[in-house]
Each structure stands twice: as C-alpha cells, then as structure tokens.
Amino acid sequence: MDKLFTIQTEFRYEIVRKIFEGGMGIVYEAEQHGASAFVKRIAMKVIRQHYASQKMFIENFIGEAKLVADLIHTNITQTYHLGTSGNMFFIAMELIRGVNLEQFSRRLAEKRRVLPLELAVFIVSRVARGLAYAHNKRDKDGKLLGIVHRDVSFKNIMIAFEGDVKLTDFGIAKARGFLLDQEGEVVAGKADYMSPEQASFKVTDKRSDIFSSGVVLSHLLLGYNIFKGATPDESRERIMTLDLPDFRTLDTRIDERLNRILLRALARDPAQRYPNADELLYELEHYIYHSGYGPTNETLGKFIRELFDQEDGGHDDDNAGSAILLDRTTEVLPPAKP
C-alpha cells in the first residue's frame, strides 16, 4: 500500500518507579512525553542486558511486540511502542492499575473471602473474549495468524480496579511469522495450567488455550488448582493423567450445567473440547446471563476495590501494572520419544 506521507518524531520516556523485577527483565512505570507537554503513563518492559545479547531471545521479544501491537481489544493488554536505547530493548505498554489473578487469589485467602461463583465465570468469559479475538486475528492479506497464547494462567490475567479483565504476556505465543516455535523440543507454559498436548510435547492449536482457560475457571471456583503438584514435572503428569472429578462434589455451588462446561473445557482429547473460544464464551455468558441481569465490569470492580481497600476511589500504586511479568516459564526438555 502506498504511503501518503511520513511523520518523523521521537518519544521521551521518564522512569517513575519499578513495578516488578524478574529473572529476565524489569517492568517500570514510566511517563511518555510528547509535544505541548503531552504526558501518558505507561508500563515499560526492559530486557536485562544478559538477555539482550541473546539473538533468539531478542527475536522473540521483538516478535511479541510486533504481534501484540495489532491486537487491539478491551480484554488484551495494549502495546504502544517497541524501542531501543543504546543496547537496551524495551516495550511500552498499557499501564493497568490492578492485580493479576495470583495476587487476587492470595488476597481472597488473606481476607478469608470466597469469590462469588458468577464473578469467577465472568472473569473467564472475558478471557475467552480476548482469546476469541486473538485466535481469529488475520494479517493485512486476510490470512489467519494462527495465534495460540500457550500461557493462559493466573499470572497472565489481570483485573483492573475498574473491573476490566486483561489477558497479557504473549511472549511464548505461537503465531505465523512472528515468534520462533520449538514445539516438540521445548515445553512452553506454566506446568499446572498447560494443556495435555503442551505437557506431552505435541503440537498445539487454539484448543490448548481452551483447556488452560478451564484450569483457570476451576481454580477460581475451588480456590486451588487440582493439577498443581509438588514440582513442575508432577504438575505435568497430573495434567496428563489425573481423572477429572465431578466438580459438584468439590463445591456445592457448582450445578450440573457448570460442571458440564468445566468437563468439556478440560477434556484431554482436544476433539472433545470446545472447538473455539467463541463457543466457550457463549456457554459462559449464557450461564451467567440467561435468567436476566448478571455481573458486569462494574460489579467486579466494586468487589476488587473492596477486597483491596480501594473503595475511597484511590489506587494503591504498589499494585499498578504489577502483573506485566517478564519471567518466562519455558522448560527446555528433550523431545518426546516416538
């Protein structure tokens, strides 16, 4: 496509504070400065110097930024800019003032609160919305990108204090032409949320994210992850072999219909799962809205603000954007034997 004209400009970033420090990099809150005293608060992912010298890591970091830059959806964390400064690589991202599900779950336990069933279903329905958008994303020529997130987990799902649910960190996603893929040689993902095909070195497709979403839903409902073992290897084994329970026996709030949703999402055979995130989304939304009024962003926002003592309208800066992580949980293991 011919370009009309070019505008050349430079952003200036001022680092405000450190949000999170991981093994592979640091996330900061920063100010993006533009013309006429324009200022925008952002989150900035900065790669540690050690990894900045590793060609494959940087290629995937760049690939992630290019991929997510065009994923513009209310349930996906937005990426604004990929940049370098000297030998430093960084991604400027949407700053989310909220917490990830791991922090959310920990706070529930500390306050001895139980997450209402309808809010658990609502949260995962928003994740399904984001996944449906990503799975159906096409390039400029109309070809499917074949995106598979591969890391749908508590750490990579955020809830803003306003109630928005955001899927973040596409750093180990599969997508045609964007990121290097080593399926069959590398186990990618968090062991206790990965699909059976991930855990057994098989090729994944979008149905892998459906299974992981089912794990997230069951974890939110029960307050614990039925697949989590003492070690990552034990978690992977449980993912592949654990008999699925009748969830109604584990939580009396779960009725027959929600039990069926869980069992279908968690089917070991991908052919028995929901074929796509759109169908999972429909089932979840129909479940919470079929009889009339159901939860909204505002409902969830009120709950999380009360949980984190934010009902005065203020925000705890210590939680701002704290779930935009840089810890990759990719296991490098030998390929499965034929």
VENBEL-V989756 format. One record per residue. SS is DSSP state (helix for helix, strand for strand, loop for the rest). Layout:
BEGIN
<<SS> <SS>>
END
This chain:
BEGIN
<<loop> <loop> <loop> <loop> <loop> <loop> <loop> <loop> <loop> <loop> <loop> <strand> <strand> <strand> <strand> <strand> <strand> <strand> <strand> <strand> <strand> <loop> <loop> <loop> <strand> <strand> <strand> <strand> <strand> <strand> <strand> <strand> <strand> <loop> <helix> <helix> <helix> <loop> <strand> <strand> <strand> <strand> <strand> <strand> <strand> <strand> <strand> <loop> <helix> <helix> <helix> <helix> <loop> <loop> <helix> <helix> <helix> <helix> <helix> <helix> <helix> <helix> <helix> <helix> <helix> <helix> <helix> <helix> <helix> <loop> <loop> <loop> <loop> <loop> <loop> <strand> <loop> <loop> <strand> <strand> <strand> <strand> <strand> <strand> <strand> <loop> <loop> <strand> <strand> <strand> <strand> <strand> <strand> <strand> <loop> <loop> <strand> <strand> <strand> <strand> <helix> <helix> <helix> <helix> <helix> <helix> <helix> <helix> <helix> <helix> <loop> <loop> <loop> <loop> <loop> <loop> <helix> <helix> <helix> <helix> <helix> <helix> <helix> <helix> <helix> <helix> <helix> <helix> <helix> <helix> <helix> <helix> <helix> <helix> <helix> <loop> <loop> <strand> <loop> <loop> <loop> <loop> <loop> <strand> <loop> <loop> <loop> <strand> <loop> <loop> <loop> <loop> <loop> <helix> <helix> <helix> <strand> <strand> <strand> <strand> <loop> <loop> <loop> <loop> <strand> <strand> <strand> <loop> <loop> <loop> <loop> <loop> <loop> <strand> <loop> <loop> <loop> <loop> <loop> <loop> <loop> <loop> <loop> <loop> <loop> <strand> <strand> <loop> <loop> <loop> <loop> <loop> <loop> <loop> <loop> <helix> <helix> <helix> <helix> <loop> <loop> <loop> <loop> <loop> <loop> <helix> <helix> <helix> <helix> <helix> <helix> <helix> <helix> <helix> <helix> <helix> <helix> <helix> <helix> <helix> <helix> <helix> <loop> <loop> <loop> <loop> <loop> <loop> <loop> <loop> <loop> <helix> <helix> <helix> <helix> <helix> <helix> <helix> <helix> <helix> <helix> <loop> <loop> <loop> <loop> <loop> <helix> <helix> <helix> <loop> <loop> <loop> <loop> <loop> <loop> <helix> <helix> <helix> <helix> <helix> <helix> <helix> <helix> <helix> <helix> <loop> <loop> <loop> <loop> <helix> <helix> <helix> <loop> <loop> <loop> <loop> <helix> <helix> <helix> <helix> <helix> <helix> <helix> <helix> <helix> <helix> <helix> <helix> <helix> <loop> <loop> <loop> <loop> <loop> <loop> <loop> <helix> <helix> <helix> <helix> <helix> <helix> <helix> <helix> <helix> <helix> <helix> <loop> <loop> <loop> <loop> <loop> <loop> <loop> <loop> <loop> <helix> <helix> <helix> <strand> <loop> <loop> <loop> <loop> <loop> <loop> <loop> <loop> <loop> <loop> <strand> <strand> <loop> <loop> <loop> <loop> <loop> <loop>>
END
